[in-house]
Amino acid sequence: MDSAQELVLQLDQELRRGTLVLSVLSRLSSPQYGYSLVQELEQRGVGIDASTLYPLLRRLEKQGLCEASWETGGAKPRKYYRRTALGDEVYGVLHQHWKTVVENMERLLGEESGNEG
């Protein structure tokens, strides 16, 4: 792999890392356990390792953006996560900020490609 490819992989990873909080919060309007959250995100094109997800969920819980509860009624106990009221509020604001970023980037990149040639 040449240095340009390695650099692109690193920068792509940085871009994705910056979207993970928003991605996870978007799925926590209803209770989710870790494995189901990994699967749901992957189905939507957002790959995330469990080794990344669980520390992120613990951080969101510590920040008050989600809460965890244990479901012990099934064959295997599962820890479910769900957005809190604060999480709903923060998610709404981040969602709006994301839309603005996307619009600005589309305009910026569109201008850049329009000047080529």
C-alpha positions, 0 to 999 in steps of 0.5 A, a space after each residue: 500500500 502506498 503512502 497516499 492510500 495509507 493517508 486516505 485510510 487514516 483520514 477516512 477513519 478520522 471522519 468516521 470516528 467523528 460521526 459515531 456519537 451521532 450515529 449511535 444516538 440516532 439508534 437509541 430512541 428505543 432500547 437497544 443492546 450492544 450486539 443489536 446496535 452493532 448489527 443495525 448500524 452495520 446494516 445502515 453502512 456504519 461499521 463499528 466494532 464492539 470494542 469501540 461501541 461499548 466504551 462509547 456507550 459507557 461515556 454517553 451514559 456517564 454524560 447522561 445522554 443514555 441510560 442502561 437497564 438490564 433485561 433478565 427475563 430471557 435466556 441470557 441477560 442483556 443490557 439495554 441502552 436508551 436515550 434520556 431526555 437530555 440525550 434527545 435534546 442533545 441529539 436534536 441539536 447535533 442532528 441540526 448541526 450535522 445537516 448544516 455541515 452537510 449542506 456547507 460541505 456539499 456547497 463547498 465541494 460543489 464549488 470546488 468541482 465546478 471550478 475544475 476543467 
